[in-house]
Amino acid sequence: MSGVESHFAGSGPFSRLAYSVVRAIVATVTRLYTRMTIEGRRNIPKTGAFVLAPVHRSYIDTPIACCFTRRRLRYMGKDTLWKKRWSGWTLSALGGFPVSRGTADREALQRCIAVLESGQPLVLFPEGERKSGPIVQPLFDGAVYVALRAGVPIVPVGIGGSERVMPKGTNFVYPRKVNVIIGEPILPEVQTESGRAPRSAIHRASAELHGRLQELFDAAQDKIGQLDPSRRAPDEESDAQAQ
């Protein structure tokens, strides 16, 4: 990462204090503004590394994620954000670390694995960029790959309503209700002796993660009355009509 100081550690007392203070402010404002409800918080590991894998419909999904736990979460960010020392330090203090866009994905993956091997939780949106609509899009293998390589669980998260809070194409944040459902961790399979994650294991874990995310997303949307009727099971439609 030429010319970019990563400030990767960001683990000093002041950095940790800064994260705790800013996280508390951001989490409080986010929860109040969106009238957020969170289910399944018990599924967040209290110790050790894990990959937090939410669906991604809005920029607000990042501050929403910090509401789930007081543990310090790590996020990837564009390396250009680290070119100014003050902004680089601030982002690192708040859990961010830089990756180079337009270069090989190997660099980003290695940084993610380093975060997990250091025992820290990592937030990765397995759909990649923000998507729209009620269907969980095909997942990138990155979240599953780094979890398998580091031997840590993946925690799937459905976020219902964030697309209405801050839709694509707007910079305004609307005071809409958000419901979050945190699913049970998905445990990775045992790696081969070489330490490589078998391609078959990645595919199986990705398929399981995709299915779990869709279930959680549907349930989260349904809680706030935003579930597309076409997503309902036949017996659920009958119950809704009866009511």
matplotlib code that plots the C-alpha trace (Angstrom):
import matplotlib.pyplot as plt

x = [0.0, 2.3, 2.3, -0.4, 0.3, -2.1, -2.1, -3.3, -2.6, -4.8, -4.8, -3.4, -5.4, -6.4, -7.6, -9.7, -11.1, -11.9, -13.7, -15.7, -16.8, -17.7, -19.3, -21.6, -22.6, -23.1, -25.0, -27.3, -28.2, -28.7, -30.9, -33.1, -33.4, -34.4, -36.3, -34.2, -35.0, -32.3, -33.0, -30.5, -27.8, -26.8, -25.5, -22.6, -19.5, -18.3, -14.7, -12.5, -12.7, -15.6, -16.9, -20.1, -21.9, -25.0, -27.1, -26.2, -28.9, -27.6, -24.6, -26.3, -25.7, -22.2, -23.3, -26.1, -23.5, -21.8, -25.0, -24.8, -21.9, -19.6, -16.7, -14.5, -15.3, -13.0, -14.1, -12.4, -12.1, -10.6, -6.9, -7.4, -9.1, -5.8, -3.8, -4.3, -2.7, -5.6, -8.3, -6.2, -5.7, -9.3, -10.6, -8.1, -9.1, -12.7, -11.9, -11.2, -8.2, -7.3, -7.4, -6.4, -9.1, -8.2, -5.4, -5.5, -8.0, -5.2, -4.0, -7.5, -8.0, -4.6, -5.5, -8.8, -7.2, -4.6, -7.5, -9.1, -5.9, -5.3, -8.6, -10.7, -14.2, -14.4, -17.5, -17.8, -20.8, -20.9, -23.1, -20.2, -21.6, -25.0, -27.9, -31.6, -34.7, -35.9, -33.6, -30.2, -27.9, -25.2, -22.5, -18.8, -16.6, -14.4, -16.3, -16.5, -12.9, -11.3, -13.5, -12.4, -8.8, -8.8, -11.0, -13.6, -17.4, -19.6, -22.5, -25.2, -27.4, -30.7, -31.3, -34.8, -35.7, -32.2, -32.9, -35.8, -33.6, -30.9, -31.8, -29.2, -28.8, -29.6, -27.6, -30.6, -31.2, -34.9, -36.3, -37.6, -37.9, -35.2, -35.4, -32.2, -32.1, -28.8, -28.6, -26.7, -23.0, -22.1, -19.0, -16.4, -15.3, -11.9, -9.2, -6.8, -3.4, -1.9, -4.0, -6.0, -9.7, -11.1, -13.1, -15.9, -16.1, -16.2, -19.1, -21.0, -20.5, -21.5, -24.7, -25.5, -24.7, -26.9, -29.9, -29.5, -29.2, -32.4, -34.3, -33.1, -33.7, -37.2, -38.0, -36.5, -38.5, -41.6, -41.2, -41.6, -44.2, -41.9, -41.8, -42.7, -45.9, -44.3, -41.7, -44.3, -44.9, -48.4, -49.4, -48.1, -50.2, -53.3, -52.7, -52.2, -55.4, -57.3, -56.1]
y = [0.0, 2.7, 5.9, 4.7, 4.2, 1.6, 2.4, -1.2, -1.7, 1.1, -0.8, 1.7, 2.9, 6.1, 4.4, 1.9, 4.7, 6.7, 3.6, 3.1, 6.7, 7.2, 3.7, 4.6, 7.9, 6.4, 3.4, 5.5, 7.9, 5.1, 3.1, 6.1, 7.5, 4.2, 2.8, -0.2, -3.6, -6.3, -10.0, -12.7, -10.7, -13.8, -15.2, -12.7, -14.5, -12.8, -13.7, -14.6, -13.7, -14.1, -12.8, -10.7, -11.1, -8.9, -8.3, -5.0, -2.5, 0.9, 2.9, 3.0, -0.8, 0.0, 2.1, -0.4, -3.1, -1.3, -1.5, -5.3, -5.5, -3.3, -5.4, -3.5, -4.4, -4.1, -2.8, -2.6, 0.8, 2.4, 3.1, 6.6, 7.5, 6.9, 9.4, 12.1, 11.2, 12.5, 10.7, 7.6, 7.5, 8.3, 5.5, 3.0, 4.0, 3.3, -0.1, 0.5, -0.8, 0.1, -2.0, -1.0, -0.9, -2.0, -4.3, -8.1, -9.3, -11.2, -8.2, -7.5, -11.2, -11.3, -8.3, -9.8, -13.0, -11.1, -9.3, -12.6, -14.3, -11.5, -12.4, -9.5, -9.6, -8.5, -7.1, -8.3, -7.8, -11.1, -9.5, -7.0, -3.6, -2.4, -4.2, -3.5, -5.5, -8.4, -11.1, -11.8, -11.7, -14.3, -14.0, -13.4, -16.1, -13.7, -13.8, -17.6, -18.0, -15.8, -17.5, -20.9, -19.9, -18.4, -21.1, -18.7, -18.7, -16.7, -14.8, -14.1, -11.0, -9.9, -6.1, -5.1, -1.6, 0.0, 0.5, 2.8, 4.7, 5.6, 4.4, 4.2, 7.5, 9.7, 11.3, 11.9, 9.6, 9.0, 8.2, 4.7, 1.7, -1.0, -4.6, -6.7, -10.5, -12.0, -15.7, -18.5, -18.8, -21.0, -23.1, -23.7, -27.1, -28.5, -27.4, -29.7, -30.3, -27.8, -25.1, -24.4, -24.1, -26.7, -25.2, -27.7, -26.5, -22.8, -23.6, -25.5, -22.8, -20.1, -21.9, -22.3, -18.7, -17.5, -19.6, -18.4, -14.7, -15.0, -16.5, -13.8, -11.0, -12.2, -12.4, -9.0, -7.4, -9.2, -7.8, -4.2, -5.0, -4.8, -8.4, -8.7, -10.9, -13.1, -14.1, -15.5, -19.2, -20.4, -21.1, -17.7, -16.0, -17.8, -16.8, -13.1, -13.1, -14.7, -11.9]
z = [0.0, -1.3, 0.7, 3.0, 6.7, 7.9, 11.7, 11.8, 15.5, 16.8, 20.1, 22.5, 25.6, 23.9, 20.8, 22.8, 24.8, 21.6, 20.2, 23.4, 23.6, 19.9, 19.6, 22.6, 20.9, 17.5, 18.9, 21.1, 18.3, 15.7, 18.0, 19.0, 15.5, 13.9, 16.9, 16.5, 18.0, 18.2, 18.6, 19.1, 20.8, 22.7, 19.5, 19.4, 20.9, 24.1, 23.5, 20.5, 16.9, 14.6, 11.2, 11.5, 8.2, 7.8, 4.7, 3.1, 1.9, 3.1, 4.3, 7.7, 8.0, 9.3, 12.3, 12.9, 13.3, 16.1, 18.1, 18.4, 20.9, 22.9, 21.7, 19.3, 15.7, 12.7, 9.3, 5.9, 4.3, 1.1, 1.6, 0.3, 3.5, 5.3, 3.3, 5.8, 9.2, 11.3, 9.4, 9.2, 13.0, 13.6, 11.3, 12.9, 16.4, 15.4, 14.1, 10.5, 8.5, 4.9, 1.8, -1.8, -4.3, -7.8, -6.6, -6.0, -3.5, -1.8, 0.1, 1.6, 2.5, 4.2, 6.3, 7.2, 8.3, 10.3, 12.2, 13.0, 14.0, 16.5, 18.2, 17.0, 15.5, 11.8, 10.0, 6.3, 4.1, 2.1, -0.6, -1.3, -2.2, -1.2, -2.8, -3.2, -2.7, -0.6, -2.2, -0.7, -3.7, -4.6, -2.0, -2.5, -1.0, 1.0, 4.3, 4.3, 3.1, 5.8, 8.5, 7.3, 7.1, 10.6, 12.0, 13.5, 13.4, 11.0, 12.6, 10.0, 10.5, 8.9, 9.0, 8.1, 7.2, 6.7, 3.0, 3.9, 6.4, 3.8, 0.3, -2.4, -4.2, -1.2, 1.5, 3.8, 6.8, 7.3, 10.8, 9.8, 12.1, 11.9, 13.1, 13.5, 13.9, 14.8, 13.8, 15.5, 14.5, 11.6, 12.6, 9.9, 8.8, 9.8, 7.4, 5.5, 6.9, 4.5, 6.2, 3.0, 2.9, 0.5, -2.3, -1.6, 2.0, 0.9, -1.4, 1.3, 3.9, 1.4, 0.5, 4.2, 4.9, 2.0, 3.2, 6.8, 5.7, 3.6, 6.5, 8.9, 6.4, 5.7, 9.4, 10.1, 7.3, 8.4, 12.0, 10.6, 8.1, 5.1, 4.0, 0.3, 0.2, -2.4, 0.2, 2.6, 2.8, 1.9, 5.5, 6.6, 3.9, 5.1, 8.7, 7.6, 5.7, 8.6, 10.8]

ax = plt.figure().add_subplot(projection="3d")
ax.plot(x, y, z, "-o")
ax.set_aspect("equal")
plt.show()
